[in-house]
Amino acid sequence: MNSSENNSTEYATFDFNNYKSLVSAEIELIQRVFEIRQNFSNSSDSERLVEPILKRISKIKFEKLLFEQKFNLI
């Protein structure tokens, strides 16, 4: 394997690891939202608490989509 192929493989591995991290983060944040909504079910604080988390989940979904397109997963 020449150096350009090696670099390409390293970048692909790096990108795939980033993708896996995004998937893990998304799952964890979705679980947090679920827990907050359960614990604050009768409180107006629930939506105030989950709003920034939902925004981050949305950003993660967009970042994942870019990787999915790059890896031809969609």
N, C-alpha and C positions, 0 to 999 in steps of 0.2 A: 504494500500500500504506500503510495507516495504521500508527501506532506499535504497536498491540497485535499486528497481524499481523507486523510487523517483529520484535518481541520474540519472538513465537512461533517464527518462522523461525530466529532466533538461538539460542533454546533447543534447538530440534530439531537444528540444526547442531552445537551444543556437545555434546548428548547423543550424536549419531552419531559425533562425533570421539572421545568417551570410549569408546564401544563399539568403535571400530576399535582404539583403544589397548589395550583389554582383550584383543581377539583377538590382537594382535601379542604382547602379554606372555604370553598363554597358549601360543602357538606357541614362543616363545623358551624359556620354562620347561620345556616338554615336551622340547625339544631338549637342554636342560641335564641333565634327568633321564636321558635316553638316553645322553648322553656320560659322565655319572658312573657309570652302571651298566656301561658298556663298560670304562671305565678302572679300576673297582674290582670287577670281576666276581668275583674270588675273595676278596673282603674283606668282613668284617662291617661295615665302615665305610660301605659302599654305602647301605644302608637308613637308617642314621643321618644320612647326608648328604642323602638325597633326601626324607626325611620332611617337613621344613619347606617344601620346594619343592612337594611334593604337596598340602600343606595350603593353600598359596597358590593353587595351580591350582584347587583345589576352591572357594575363595572367589571366584576370577575367574569360574568357571563359573556360580556363583550370581548374581553381578553381571551377567554377560552375559544370563542368563535374564530378569532384570528388564527389561533394555533390549529383548530380543527380544519380550517380552510387550507392552511399550509401543509398539514399532514394528510389532506384529502380524506378526512373522516366524515364529512357531511356530503 
